[in-house]
């Protein structure tokens, strides 16, 4: 039985304000906990009108407190935005409060535009180029305490010091993160829903080149996809119209709240717009459970994924909850939870 998990962006819609979107995330997580989903991950995005949560660690604590079984984590913390010590302290605290239920997923993108990224980091020491690897190494050292003997950080303790970091995962949409996750021996989650790189190639490389480590003895590959599930194909196609328009607007540089179905239907699409939407549909699984599962299985089997993580930016919260319930039923995880 393939484990299913949730990736939640706390989506803001034209009919749902950001504060309500955050409460909807807690509500959806409680459903996912009851349905038998394995994980519930929160993303970090800044300055986007369609995403309510810029601080996954805060949401993780709220959701873990409101659920009883499901693993809750970050999908992910954008490490270039944070001092590694701060990340270590916050996730050790979460692990202390909810032992065995926290995941620390790490990304190397800023999760925002250049100006917002500068505002996030302009009080930190400026470093040229991509320093993700350096930050990752420092984060690991806060756990292993293998700083050189004369390093000043030997005098610093990441509290609570009787609690380990939760399991570490690297997130990616390219071969770089697959290679790095394999090299350092961490779990790996691939973002098929927006990647231009081939998911099968990335996950195959990760598994073939994995080195066991203190972080994980064996590889664990998560395939993250976008899906819209409804009782019928026609209803799912209608729900997906909102996501089609939102993705189109993002490609035009307009990061707007998720539009309603009525707004999507009324939009004056050009032929070029429709071509973009058709192309983007290759990254979106839409239909009834009977339609979606046969479409998903070849990708799952070819990539040899250990787990399927699903994101569903559906306009209507009740329809989003139903989408996850139908998927849980189709994969049989609801019966296992019962």
Steps between C-alpha positions, in 0.01 A plus 500: 500500500659827386510764776327829414592842636388863465692807388304809607566857389221650716343629179336840492208537258298796378235387749729398790712748693850394619395462866225258400742315270720427803203364694404292195845340513440383855159367403639312198783356709249358748322331209829365366586364844168317521521370141838333552734735316864455604627859496371854487761745372479881492683712246692825552415782260530873551314792344263283294131596506401137444694351796411594858785337692858636487599316823457121482648445846214694659239310300669167581457564871135597460417200281694248709308621806167461317572145372600176668687269261609660174860618446515877454785677329636763267481468127714683550703746700691711246839478668661802324243720681605389849798461728554124539511533880151655499368210291668247730357659815145529369482147368662351809228676699231354275655155532509537879132594508384238245762223511516278194246703302706787352676516161752765394486542123755743355501694174764718336269743315397830662127426469438852376619777268841669516388813684318305771797264534723805555261633766515162677879489504626859497593492870701180452859479386503524121659205323548483124347218299306195614594417860239230554757223537692700760180566694399133480838394635470744789149375581630142512788607725257641756381141536831311472707754696797426273619860473881529490656520850574871478167599338308767698172311451627229736395735780143528366230248587189452288220455751327285606823301510339174613296479176633404155412672178202334331559301178657714228369507143628683196246639256568547134381541145828418324784251498708717737287428807468132405878469486552690826232304689660173388850619591414614855256214563176690561141451389409661170175657376465588132260778391350352183218759514727782378828337397632513147743217580384139462373352828592145404861596424535695827354231726684219320832681545425567866427136575793361296760731659369516858764481775371380841566754772415596855200681353350199322612138450312453172357729231146634524365677192186713505331591172302824535222560245208739450158338475130583491265213582120512492217245474492543120749601233281793396484640852876464543560678170284789616685525832832503314403813305600714800843339516544534123443875514712548812794317340457708185503820704815390682676442169405858410661619825168557681498309830133551578256316730340186356203611283154347523363271232271781383797738470696237309214441258460874437869562432574611139750230401710546188618210286844542657344479848322177412824353366677581828217344701511185288876476556464552875242222520783249461586588863143473631299181556126569461200269515310249705697251706435238233665730245785639706640185660576327165668824385710525816614138526737494199687803640506352851627165375758645258644728768478227768363759741464395863226754563262726309452858623209696357434872480153623403448875465124464453296820540225353721623367836230233523586378150869491593423285804286271288783466246735367767230270639433348157872447444536333840215265417644418157841407644350313794670700774164588657431131566841460659439800727160363603 
